[in-house]
Amino acid sequence: MPVVRVALALCAIIAAVSTAHANEPFYKGKRLTVLINFAAGGPTDIEGRLFAKHLARYVEGEPNIVIQNMEGAGGIVGAKYLGEVAPRDGTTAGYFTGTAFMYALDPERFRVDFKSYQFVAIQPGTTVHFVRSDLAPGMKEPSDIVKAQGLIVGGLSVDTPKDLRGRLAMDMLGVPFKYVTGYRSSPSARLAFQRGEINFFAESPPSYRGVVEPTMVKTGQATPVFYDAGYDGKDFFVPDAVKGLTIPTYHELYQKIRGTMPSGQLWDIYKAIIAADGVIQRLIVMPPGAPQPAVDALRTAIARVNTDAAYAEEAEKTFGFVPLWTGAPDTPQVAQRALSVPPEVRTFLADYMKNVPK
Protein backbone atom coordinates (compact mmCIF):
# COMPACT_ATOMS: atom_id res chain seq x y z
CA MET A 1 0.00 0.00 0.00
CA PRO A 2 2.72 2.54 0.84
CA VAL A 3 4.25 1.87 -2.57
CA VAL A 4 0.88 2.41 -4.22
CA ARG A 5 0.35 5.65 -2.28
CA VAL A 6 3.80 6.89 -3.31
CA ALA A 7 3.09 6.04 -6.94
CA LEU A 8 -0.25 7.80 -6.83
CA ALA A 9 1.33 10.84 -5.20
CA LEU A 10 4.01 10.97 -7.87
CA CYS A 11 1.36 10.73 -10.57
CA ALA A 12 -0.54 13.60 -8.97
CA ILE A 13 2.61 15.72 -8.79
CA ILE A 14 3.48 14.98 -12.42
CA ALA A 15 -0.07 15.81 -13.52
CA ALA A 16 -0.01 19.07 -11.57
CA VAL A 17 3.36 20.05 -13.05
CA SER A 18 2.16 19.13 -16.56
CA THR A 19 -1.01 21.18 -16.11
CA ALA A 20 0.95 24.16 -14.84
CA HIS A 21 3.37 23.85 -17.75
CA ALA A 22 0.49 23.60 -20.23
CA ASN A 23 -1.01 26.80 -18.82
CA GLU A 24 2.20 28.76 -19.22
CA PRO A 25 2.32 31.24 -22.12
CA PHE A 26 3.82 29.65 -25.22
CA TYR A 27 6.62 32.20 -25.43
CA LYS A 28 7.65 32.21 -21.78
CA GLY A 29 11.42 31.78 -21.61
CA LYS A 30 11.76 31.76 -25.41
CA ARG A 31 13.32 34.03 -28.02
CA LEU A 32 11.38 35.12 -31.10
CA THR A 33 13.37 35.95 -34.24
CA VAL A 34 11.62 38.28 -36.69
CA LEU A 35 13.08 37.71 -40.15
CA ILE A 36 12.82 40.74 -42.47
CA ASN A 37 13.29 39.90 -46.16
CA PHE A 38 14.87 43.22 -47.14
CA ALA A 39 17.99 45.09 -46.08
CA ALA A 40 18.36 47.31 -43.04
CA GLY A 41 17.25 50.88 -43.68
CA GLY A 42 14.64 50.00 -46.30
CA PRO A 43 10.88 50.54 -45.92
CA THR A 44 10.15 46.96 -44.82
CA ASP A 45 12.95 47.11 -42.27
CA ILE A 46 11.96 50.52 -40.88
CA GLU A 47 8.35 49.47 -40.47
CA GLY A 48 9.20 45.98 -39.20
CA ARG A 49 11.58 47.18 -36.50
CA LEU A 50 9.11 49.73 -35.17
CA PHE A 51 6.34 47.13 -35.16
CA ALA A 52 8.52 44.53 -33.40
CA LYS A 53 9.46 47.07 -30.74
CA HIS A 54 5.81 47.48 -29.76
CA LEU A 55 4.90 43.84 -30.36
CA ALA A 56 7.39 42.85 -27.66
CA ARG A 57 5.19 44.53 -25.05
CA TYR A 58 2.17 42.44 -25.96
CA VAL A 59 3.34 38.90 -26.68
CA GLU A 60 2.30 36.88 -23.66
CA GLY A 61 5.34 35.30 -22.07
CA GLU A 62 7.51 38.32 -22.94
CA PRO A 63 9.99 36.63 -25.30
CA ASN A 64 13.16 38.44 -26.28
CA ILE A 65 12.53 39.62 -29.86
CA VAL A 66 15.50 39.68 -32.22
CA ILE A 67 15.49 41.22 -35.73
CA GLN A 68 17.32 39.43 -38.55
CA ASN A 69 17.62 40.92 -42.05
CA MET A 70 17.99 38.56 -45.00
CA GLU A 71 17.73 40.43 -48.29
CA GLY A 72 18.25 39.32 -51.86
CA ALA A 73 16.34 38.47 -55.06
CA GLY A 74 13.60 40.94 -54.30
CA GLY A 75 12.90 39.39 -50.90
CA ILE A 76 12.83 35.76 -52.07
CA VAL A 77 16.04 34.74 -50.25
CA GLY A 78 14.58 35.45 -46.83
CA ALA A 79 11.19 33.99 -47.73
CA LYS A 80 12.72 30.71 -48.90
CA TYR A 81 14.98 30.52 -45.84
CA LEU A 82 11.95 30.70 -43.55
CA GLY A 83 10.37 27.64 -45.16
CA GLU A 84 13.49 25.60 -45.85
CA VAL A 85 15.89 26.28 -42.98
CA ALA A 86 14.30 28.18 -40.09
CA PRO A 87 13.12 26.20 -37.07
CA ARG A 88 9.44 25.25 -37.11
CA ASP A 89 8.94 25.48 -33.39
CA GLY A 90 7.32 28.92 -33.30
CA THR A 91 10.54 30.80 -32.54
CA THR A 92 10.88 32.40 -36.00
CA ALA A 93 8.42 34.56 -37.91
CA GLY A 94 8.82 36.36 -41.22
CA TYR A 95 7.97 40.02 -41.77
CA PHE A 96 7.78 40.02 -45.57
CA THR A 97 7.01 42.37 -48.44
CA GLY A 98 6.15 41.41 -52.03
CA THR A 99 6.53 37.68 -51.50
CA ALA A 100 2.93 36.76 -52.30
CA PHE A 101 2.95 38.07 -55.84
CA MET A 102 6.40 36.69 -56.61
CA TYR A 103 5.19 33.28 -55.52
CA ALA A 104 2.03 33.64 -57.61
CA LEU A 105 4.18 34.54 -60.60
CA ASP A 106 6.45 31.51 -60.28
CA PRO A 107 5.57 28.98 -57.56
CA GLU A 108 8.34 26.64 -58.74
CA ARG A 109 11.05 28.88 -57.30
CA PHE A 110 9.99 27.74 -53.80
CA ARG A 111 11.22 24.29 -52.82
CA VAL A 112 8.79 24.44 -49.89
CA ASP A 113 5.37 25.54 -51.19
CA PHE A 114 4.67 29.05 -49.91
CA LYS A 115 0.99 28.15 -49.58
CA SER A 116 1.97 25.73 -46.79
CA TYR A 117 3.40 28.49 -44.58
CA GLN A 118 1.44 29.64 -41.53
CA PHE A 119 -0.14 33.01 -42.42
CA VAL A 120 -0.44 34.96 -39.19
CA ALA A 121 -1.45 38.45 -40.38
CA ILE A 122 -1.68 40.46 -43.60
CA GLN A 123 -1.54 44.10 -44.60
CA PRO A 124 -2.56 45.73 -47.90
CA GLY A 125 -0.08 48.11 -49.43
CA THR A 126 0.97 50.30 -52.31
CA THR A 127 3.97 52.10 -53.78
CA VAL A 128 4.58 55.73 -54.69
CA HIS A 129 6.44 56.41 -57.96
CA PHE A 130 8.56 59.53 -58.29
CA VAL A 131 10.93 61.16 -60.79
CA ARG A 132 13.92 63.49 -60.58
CA SER A 133 12.68 67.04 -60.96
CA ASP A 134 15.65 68.00 -63.12
CA LEU A 135 14.90 65.38 -65.78
CA ALA A 136 14.56 67.22 -69.12
CA PRO A 137 12.56 69.23 -69.93
CA GLY A 138 11.75 69.65 -66.21
CA MET A 139 9.33 67.66 -64.04
CA LYS A 140 7.16 70.08 -62.07
CA GLU A 141 3.92 68.09 -61.83
CA PRO A 142 2.87 64.46 -62.37
CA SER A 143 1.59 64.92 -65.93
CA ASP A 144 5.01 66.18 -67.04
CA ILE A 145 6.14 62.55 -67.10
CA VAL A 146 4.87 62.17 -70.69
CA LYS A 147 7.40 64.82 -71.77
CA ALA A 148 10.33 63.05 -70.09
CA GLN A 149 13.53 62.76 -72.11
CA GLY A 150 16.09 60.16 -71.11
CA LEU A 151 13.90 58.46 -68.53
CA ILE A 152 15.71 55.67 -66.62
CA VAL A 153 13.44 53.49 -64.49
CA GLY A 154 15.24 51.84 -61.59
CA GLY A 155 14.28 48.71 -59.71
CA LEU A 156 15.21 45.79 -57.50
CA SER A 157 14.46 42.80 -59.73
CA VAL A 158 12.67 42.14 -63.03
CA ASP A 159 10.03 40.05 -61.26
CA THR A 160 9.13 42.31 -58.36
CA PRO A 161 5.63 43.80 -58.58
CA LYS A 162 7.02 47.30 -57.98
CA ASP A 163 9.31 47.04 -61.02
CA LEU A 164 6.57 45.54 -63.18
CA ARG A 165 4.04 48.22 -62.29
CA GLY A 166 6.50 51.00 -63.07
CA ARG A 167 7.33 49.52 -66.48
CA LEU A 168 3.71 48.83 -67.37
CA ALA A 169 2.71 52.36 -66.36
CA MET A 170 5.26 53.95 -68.69
CA ASP A 171 4.44 51.55 -71.52
CA MET A 172 0.74 52.39 -71.29
CA LEU A 173 1.54 56.10 -71.47
CA GLY A 174 3.92 55.54 -74.36
CA VAL A 175 6.90 57.10 -72.55
CA PRO A 176 10.27 55.80 -73.86
CA PHE A 177 12.59 54.65 -71.07
CA LYS A 178 15.63 52.60 -70.14
CA TYR A 179 15.38 50.12 -67.32
CA VAL A 180 18.12 49.48 -64.74
CA THR A 181 17.37 46.88 -62.09
CA GLY A 182 19.19 44.62 -59.64
CA TYR A 183 19.72 47.11 -56.81
CA ARG A 184 20.10 45.12 -53.61
CA SER A 185 17.71 47.23 -51.58
CA SER A 186 15.59 50.37 -51.67
CA PRO A 187 18.29 52.44 -49.91
CA SER A 188 20.87 51.50 -52.56
CA ALA A 189 18.42 52.32 -55.38
CA ARG A 190 17.54 55.57 -53.63
CA LEU A 191 21.24 56.47 -53.55
CA ALA A 192 21.48 55.70 -57.28
CA PHE A 193 18.49 58.02 -57.80
CA GLN A 194 20.22 60.81 -55.90
CA ARG A 195 23.38 60.31 -57.94
CA GLY A 196 21.44 60.43 -61.19
CA GLU A 197 22.18 56.84 -62.24
CA ILE A 198 18.41 56.34 -62.41
CA ASN A 199 15.77 59.06 -62.42
CA PHE A 200 12.52 57.18 -61.75
CA PHE A 201 11.89 54.91 -58.78
CA ALA A 202 9.14 53.78 -56.39
CA GLU A 203 9.00 53.34 -52.63
CA SER A 204 6.42 51.89 -50.29
CA PRO A 205 4.79 54.46 -47.97
CA PRO A 206 7.04 54.08 -44.88
CA SER A 207 10.18 55.16 -46.74
CA TYR A 208 8.34 57.51 -49.10
CA ARG A 209 6.71 59.44 -46.28
CA GLY A 210 9.61 59.07 -43.86
CA VAL A 211 12.57 59.64 -46.22
CA VAL A 212 11.71 60.59 -49.81
CA GLU A 213 9.09 63.25 -49.10
CA PRO A 214 11.04 65.22 -46.47
CA THR A 215 14.52 64.90 -48.01
CA MET A 216 13.87 64.82 -51.76
CA VAL A 217 10.37 66.07 -52.59
CA LYS A 218 10.38 69.04 -50.22
CA THR A 219 13.91 69.99 -51.31
CA GLY A 220 12.86 69.94 -54.96
CA GLN A 221 15.03 66.98 -56.01
CA ALA A 222 12.07 64.67 -56.71
CA THR A 223 8.52 65.04 -57.99
CA PRO A 224 5.85 62.44 -57.11
CA VAL A 225 4.13 61.03 -60.20
CA PHE A 226 1.50 58.51 -59.04
CA TYR A 227 0.73 55.76 -56.55
CA ASP A 228 -0.74 52.32 -57.17
CA ALA A 229 -4.36 52.23 -56.01
CA GLY A 230 -5.73 49.29 -54.10
CA TYR A 231 -7.89 46.95 -56.16
CA ASP A 232 -10.06 44.13 -54.85
CA GLY A 233 -10.75 42.62 -58.26
CA LYS A 234 -13.79 44.83 -58.78
CA ASP A 235 -13.30 48.28 -57.28
CA PHE A 236 -10.36 50.60 -56.63
CA PHE A 237 -9.71 51.90 -53.13
CA VAL A 238 -7.26 54.22 -51.40
CA PRO A 239 -4.91 52.28 -49.08
CA ASP A 240 -4.63 53.76 -45.59
CA ALA A 241 -0.90 54.27 -46.08
CA VAL A 242 -1.36 56.98 -48.73
CA LYS A 243 -4.41 58.78 -47.36
CA GLY A 244 -3.69 62.47 -47.10
CA LEU A 245 -1.10 62.51 -49.90
CA THR A 246 -1.97 64.84 -52.80
CA ILE A 247 -0.70 62.42 -55.44
CA PRO A 248 -2.88 60.89 -58.18
CA THR A 249 -3.45 57.19 -58.64
CA TYR A 250 -2.13 55.80 -61.89
CA HIS A 251 -5.55 55.70 -63.55
CA GLU A 252 -6.24 59.29 -62.43
CA LEU A 253 -2.94 60.40 -63.96
CA TYR A 254 -3.70 58.50 -67.16
CA GLN A 255 -7.14 60.09 -67.38
CA LYS A 256 -5.69 63.57 -66.95
CA ILE A 257 -3.13 62.98 -69.69
CA ARG A 258 -5.17 60.92 -72.18
CA GLY A 259 -8.70 62.00 -71.32
CA THR A 260 -9.95 58.46 -70.77
CA MET A 261 -9.48 55.48 -68.48
CA PRO A 262 -6.65 53.11 -69.42
CA SER A 263 -7.74 49.92 -71.18
CA GLY A 264 -6.37 46.96 -73.06
CA GLN A 265 -4.05 44.08 -72.21
CA LEU A 266 -1.40 46.06 -70.31
CA TRP A 267 -4.10 47.62 -68.12
CA ASP A 268 -5.58 44.20 -67.38
CA ILE A 269 -2.12 42.93 -66.39
CA TYR A 270 -1.51 45.98 -64.20
CA LYS A 271 -4.83 45.43 -62.39
CA ALA A 272 -4.05 41.74 -61.89
CA ILE A 273 -0.78 42.69 -60.19
CA ILE A 274 -2.35 45.21 -57.80
CA ALA A 275 -5.21 42.79 -57.07
CA ALA A 276 -2.70 40.19 -55.86
CA ASP A 277 0.10 42.27 -54.35
CA GLY A 278 -2.03 45.12 -53.01
CA VAL A 279 -4.21 42.89 -50.84
CA ILE A 280 -1.31 41.20 -49.04
CA GLN A 281 1.72 43.31 -49.84
CA ARG A 282 3.08 42.73 -46.34
CA LEU A 283 2.82 39.44 -44.51
CA ILE A 284 3.64 38.08 -41.08
CA VAL A 285 4.17 34.36 -41.61
CA MET A 286 5.67 31.38 -39.83
CA PRO A 287 7.18 28.22 -41.29
CA PRO A 288 4.94 25.28 -42.23
CA GLY A 289 3.94 23.29 -39.18
CA ALA A 290 4.54 26.07 -36.66
CA PRO A 291 2.57 25.36 -33.47
CA GLN A 292 -0.93 26.81 -33.40
CA PRO A 293 -0.40 28.28 -29.88
CA ALA A 294 2.46 30.34 -31.34
CA VAL A 295 0.26 31.60 -34.18
CA ASP A 296 -2.56 32.42 -31.73
CA ALA A 297 -0.19 34.24 -29.37
CA LEU A 298 1.16 36.42 -32.19
CA ARG A 299 -2.30 37.20 -33.55
CA THR A 300 -3.50 38.27 -30.12
CA ALA A 301 -0.45 40.48 -29.66
CA ILE A 302 -0.82 42.00 -33.14
CA ALA A 303 -4.45 42.92 -32.44
CA ARG A 304 -3.29 44.72 -29.29
CA VAL A 305 -0.58 46.62 -31.14
CA ASN A 306 -3.19 47.81 -33.66
CA THR A 307 -4.97 49.67 -30.86
CA ASP A 308 -1.90 50.85 -28.97
CA ALA A 309 -1.62 54.65 -28.66
CA ALA A 310 2.16 54.64 -28.31
CA TYR A 311 2.55 52.58 -31.48
CA ALA A 312 0.18 54.88 -33.37
CA GLU A 313 2.02 57.98 -32.18
CA GLU A 314 5.47 56.68 -33.14
CA ALA A 315 4.27 55.31 -36.48
CA GLU A 316 2.59 58.60 -37.34
CA LYS A 317 5.74 60.49 -36.45
CA THR A 318 7.98 58.09 -38.42
CA PHE A 319 5.85 57.26 -41.48
CA GLY A 320 3.00 59.74 -41.50
CA PHE A 321 0.45 56.92 -41.13
CA VAL A 322 -0.27 53.93 -38.89
CA PRO A 323 0.23 50.49 -40.52
CA LEU A 324 -2.54 48.17 -39.30
CA TRP A 325 -2.64 44.39 -39.61
CA THR A 326 -5.46 41.93 -40.11
CA GLY A 327 -4.99 38.63 -38.33
CA ALA A 328 -7.90 36.26 -37.86
CA PRO A 329 -8.78 32.57 -38.30
CA ASP A 330 -9.74 33.25 -41.94
CA THR A 331 -6.44 35.06 -42.73
CA PRO A 332 -4.92 31.94 -44.32
CA GLN A 333 -7.91 31.67 -46.68
CA VAL A 334 -7.63 35.35 -47.68
CA ALA A 335 -3.93 34.90 -48.33
CA GLN A 336 -4.45 31.73 -50.34
CA ARG A 337 -6.84 33.52 -52.70
CA ALA A 338 -4.24 36.20 -53.39
CA LEU A 339 -1.46 33.69 -54.03
CA SER A 340 -2.45 33.03 -57.60
CA VAL A 341 -2.85 34.99 -60.82
CA PRO A 342 -4.63 33.89 -64.00
CA PRO A 343 -2.47 31.68 -66.26
CA GLU A 344 -2.65 34.22 -69.08
CA VAL A 345 -1.20 36.89 -66.77
CA ARG A 346 1.66 34.60 -65.77
CA THR A 347 2.37 33.76 -69.42
CA PHE A 348 2.38 37.42 -70.46
CA LEU A 349 4.65 38.49 -67.62
CA ALA A 350 7.11 35.67 -68.25
CA ASP A 351 7.66 37.09 -71.73
CA TYR A 352 7.49 40.71 -70.54
CA MET A 353 10.30 40.12 -68.03
CA LYS A 354 12.55 38.75 -70.78
CA ASN A 355 12.09 41.82 -72.97
CA VAL A 356 13.42 44.61 -70.82
CA PRO A 357 14.12 48.01 -72.41
CA LYS A 358 17.81 48.95 -72.45
C-alpha positions in Angstrom: 0.0 0.0 0.0 2.7 2.5 0.8 4.2 1.9 -2.6 0.9 2.4 -4.2 0.4 5.6 -2.3 3.8 6.9 -3.3 3.1 6.0 -6.9 -0.3 7.8 -6.8 1.3 10.8 -5.2 4.0 11.0 -7.9 1.4 10.7 -10.6 -0.5 13.6 -9.0 2.6 15.7 -8.8 3.5 15.0 -12.4 -0.1 15.8 -13.5 0.0 19.1 -11.6 3.4 20.0 -13.0 2.2 19.1 -16.6 -1.0 21.2 -16.1 0.9 24.2 -14.8 3.4 23.8 -17.7 0.5 23.6 -20.2 -1.0 26.8 -18.8 2.2 28.8 -19.2 2.3 31.2 -22.1 3.8 29.6 -25.2 6.6 32.2 -25.4 7.7 32.2 -21.8 11.4 31.8 -21.6 11.8 31.8 -25.4 13.3 34.0 -28.0 11.4 35.1 -31.1 13.4 36.0 -34.2 11.6 38.3 -36.7 13.1 37.7 -40.1 12.8 40.7 -42.5 13.3 39.9 -46.2 14.9 43.2 -47.1 18.0 45.1 -46.1 18.4 47.3 -43.0 17.2 50.9 -43.7 14.6 50.0 -46.3 10.9 50.5 -45.9 10.1 47.0 -44.8 12.9 47.1 -42.3 12.0 50.5 -40.9 8.3 49.5 -40.5 9.2 46.0 -39.2 11.6 47.2 -36.5 9.1 49.7 -35.2 6.3 47.1 -35.2 8.5 44.5 -33.4 9.5 47.1 -30.7 5.8 47.5 -29.8 4.9 43.8 -30.4 7.4 42.8 -27.7 5.2 44.5 -25.0 2.2 42.4 -26.0 3.3 38.9 -26.7 2.3 36.9 -23.7 5.3 35.3 -22.1 7.5 38.3 -22.9 10.0 36.6 -25.3 13.2 38.4 -26.3 12.5 39.6 -29.9 15.5 39.7 -32.2 15.5 41.2 -35.7 17.3 39.4 -38.6 17.6 40.9 -42.0 18.0 38.6 -45.0 17.7 40.4 -48.3 18.3 39.3 -51.9 16.3 38.5 -55.1 13.6 40.9 -54.3 12.9 39.4 -50.9 12.8 35.8 -52.1 16.0 34.7 -50.3 14.6 35.4 -46.8 11.2 34.0 -47.7 12.7 30.7 -48.9 15.0 30.5 -45.8 12.0 30.7 -43.5 10.4 27.6 -45.2 13.5 25.6 -45.8 15.9 26.3 -43.0 14.3 28.2 -40.1 13.1 26.2 -37.1 9.4 25.3 -37.1 8.9 25.5 -33.4 7.3 28.9 -33.3 10.5 30.8 -32.5 10.9 32.4 -36.0 8.4 34.6 -37.9 8.8 36.4 -41.2 8.0 40.0 -41.8 7.8 40.0 -45.6 7.0 42.4 -48.4 6.2 41.4 -52.0 6.5 37.7 -51.5 2.9 36.8 -52.3 3.0 38.1 -55.8 6.4 36.7 -56.6 5.2 33.3 -55.5 2.0 33.6 -57.6 4.2 34.5 -60.6 6.5 31.5 -60.3 5.6 29.0 -57.6 8.3 26.6 -58.7 11.1 28.9 -57.3 10.0 27.7 -53.8 11.2 24.3 -52.8 8.8 24.4 -49.9 5.4 25.5 -51.2 4.7 29.0 -49.9 1.0 28.1 -49.6 2.0 25.7 -46.8 3.4 28.5 -44.6 1.4 29.6 -41.5 -0.1 33.0 -42.4 -0.4 35.0 -39.2 -1.4 38.5 -40.4 -1.7 40.5 -43.6 -1.5 44.1 -44.6 -2.6 45.7 -47.9 -0.1 48.1 -49.4 1.0 50.3 -52.3 4.0 52.1 -53.8 4.6 55.7 -54.7 6.4 56.4 -58.0 8.6 59.5 -58.3 10.9 61.2 -60.8 13.9 63.5 -60.6 12.7 67.0 -61.0 15.7 68.0 -63.1 14.9 65.4 -65.8 14.6 67.2 -69.1 12.6 69.2 -69.9 11.7 69.6 -66.2 9.3 67.7 -64.0 7.2 70.1 -62.1 3.9 68.1 -61.8 2.9 64.5 -62.4 1.6 64.9 -65.9 5.0 66.2 -67.0 6.1 62.6 -67.1 4.9 62.2 -70.7 7.4 64.8 -71.8 10.3 63.1 -70.1 13.5 62.8 -72.1 16.1 60.2 -71.1 13.9 58.5 -68.5 15.7 55.7 -66.6 13.4 53.5 -64.5 15.2 51.8 -61.6 14.3 48.7 -59.7 15.2 45.8 -57.5 14.5 42.8 -59.7 12.7 42.1 -63.0 10.0 40.0 -61.3 9.1 42.3 -58.4 5.6 43.8 -58.6 7.0 47.3 -58.0 9.3 47.0 -61.0 6.6 45.5 -63.2 4.0 48.2 -62.3 6.5 51.0 -63.1 7.3 49.5 -66.5 3.7 48.8 -67.4 2.7 52.4 -66.4 5.3 54.0 -68.7 4.4 51.6 -71.5 0.7 52.4 -71.3 1.5 56.1 -71.5 3.9 55.5 -74.4 6.9 57.1 -72.6 10.3 55.8 -73.9 12.6 54.6 -71.1 15.6 52.6 -70.1 15.4 50.1 -67.3 18.1 49.5 -64.7 17.4 46.9 -62.1 19.2 44.6 -59.6 19.7 47.1 -56.8 20.1 45.1 -53.6 17.7 47.2 -51.6 15.6 50.4 -51.7 18.3 52.4 -49.9 20.9 51.5 -52.6 18.4 52.3 -55.4 17.5 55.6 -53.6 21.2 56.5 -53.5 21.5 55.7 -57.3 18.5 58.0 -57.8 20.2 60.8 -55.9 23.4 60.3 -57.9 21.4 60.4 -61.2 22.2 56.8 -62.2 18.4 56.3 -62.4 15.8 59.1 -62.4 12.5 57.2 -61.7 11.9 54.9 -58.8 9.1 53.8 -56.4 9.0 53.3 -52.6 6.4 51.9 -50.3 4.8 54.5 -48.0 7.0 54.1 -44.9 10.2 55.2 -46.7 8.3 57.5 -49.1 6.7 59.4 -46.3 9.6 59.1 -43.9 12.6 59.6 -46.2 11.7 60.6 -49.8 9.1 63.2 -49.1 11.0 65.2 -46.5 14.5 64.9 -48.0 13.9 64.8 -51.8 10.4 66.1 -52.6 10.4 69.0 -50.2 13.9 70.0 -51.3 12.9 69.9 -55.0 15.0 67.0 -56.0 12.1 64.7 -56.7 8.5 65.0 -58.0 5.9 62.4 -57.1 4.1 61.0 -60.2 1.5 58.5 -59.0 0.7 55.8 -56.6 -0.7 52.3 -57.2 -4.4 52.2 -56.0 -5.7 49.3 -54.1 -7.9 47.0 -56.2 -10.1 44.1 -54.9 -10.8 42.6 -58.3 -13.8 44.8 -58.8 -13.3 48.3 -57.3 -10.4 50.6 -56.6 -9.7 51.9 -53.1 -7.3 54.2 -51.4 -4.9 52.3 -49.1 -4.6 53.8 -45.6 -0.9 54.3 -46.1 -1.4 57.0 -48.7 -4.4 58.8 -47.4 -3.7 62.5 -47.1 -1.1 62.5 -49.9 -2.0 64.8 -52.8 -0.7 62.4 -55.4 -2.9 60.9 -58.2 -3.5 57.2 -58.6 -2.1 55.8 -61.9 -5.5 55.7 -63.6 -6.2 59.3 -62.4 -2.9 60.4 -64.0 -3.7 58.5 -67.2 -7.1 60.1 -67.4 -5.7 63.6 -67.0 -3.1 63.0 -69.7 -5.2 60.9 -72.2 -8.7 62.0 -71.3 -10.0 58.5 -70.8 -9.5 55.5 -68.5 -6.7 53.1 -69.4 -7.7 49.9 -71.2 -6.4 47.0 -73.1 -4.0 44.1 -72.2 -1.4 46.1 -70.3 -4.1 47.6 -68.1 -5.6 44.2 -67.4 -2.1 42.9 -66.4 -1.5 46.0 -64.2 -4.8 45.4 -62.4 -4.0 41.7 -61.9 -0.8 42.7 -60.2 -2.4 45.2 -57.8 -5.2 42.8 -57.1 -2.7 40.2 -55.9 0.1 42.3 -54.4 -2.0 45.1 -53.0 -4.2 42.9 -50.8 -1.3 41.2 -49.0 1.7 43.3 -49.8 3.1 42.7 -46.3 2.8 39.4 -44.5 3.6 38.1 -41.1 4.2 34.4 -41.6 5.7 31.4 -39.8 7.2 28.2 -41.3 4.9 25.3 -42.2 3.9 23.3 -39.2 4.5 26.1 -36.7 2.6 25.4 -33.5 -0.9 26.8 -33.4 -0.4 28.3 -29.9 2.5 30.3 -31.3 0.3 31.6 -34.2 -2.6 32.4 -31.7 -0.2 34.2 -29.4 1.2 36.4 -32.2 -2.3 37.2 -33.6 -3.5 38.3 -30.1 -0.4 40.5 -29.7 -0.8 42.0 -33.1 -4.4 42.9 -32.4 -3.3 44.7 -29.3 -0.6 46.6 -31.1 -3.2 47.8 -33.7 -5.0 49.7 -30.9 -1.9 50.9 -29.0 -1.6 54.6 -28.7 2.2 54.6 -28.3 2.5 52.6 -31.5 0.2 54.9 -33.4 2.0 58.0 -32.2 5.5 56.7 -33.1 4.3 55.3 -36.5 2.6 58.6 -37.3 5.7 60.5 -36.4 8.0 58.1 -38.4 5.9 57.3 -41.5 3.0 59.7 -41.5 0.5 56.9 -41.1 -0.3 53.9 -38.9 0.2 50.5 -40.5 -2.5 48.2 -39.3 -2.6 44.4 -39.6 -5.5 41.9 -40.1 -5.0 38.6 -38.3 -7.9 36.3 -37.9 -8.8 32.6 -38.3 -9.7 33.3 -41.9 -6.4 35.1 -42.7 -4.9 31.9 -44.3 -7.9 31.7 -46.7 -7.6 35.4 -47.7 -3.9 34.9 -48.3 -4.5 31.7 -50.3 -6.8 33.5 -52.7 -4.2 36.2 -53.4 -1.5 33.7 -54.0 -2.4 33.0 -57.6 -2.9 35.0 -60.8 -4.6 33.9 -64.0 -2.5 31.7 -66.3 -2.7 34.2 -69.1 -1.2 36.9 -66.8 1.7 34.6 -65.8 2.4 33.8 -69.4 2.4 37.4 -70.5 4.6 38.5 -67.6 7.1 35.7 -68.3 7.7 37.1 -71.7 7.5 40.7 -70.5 10.3 40.1 -68.0 12.5 38.7 -70.8 12.1 41.8 -73.0 13.4 44.6 -70.8 14.1 48.0 -72.4 17.8 49.0 -72.5 
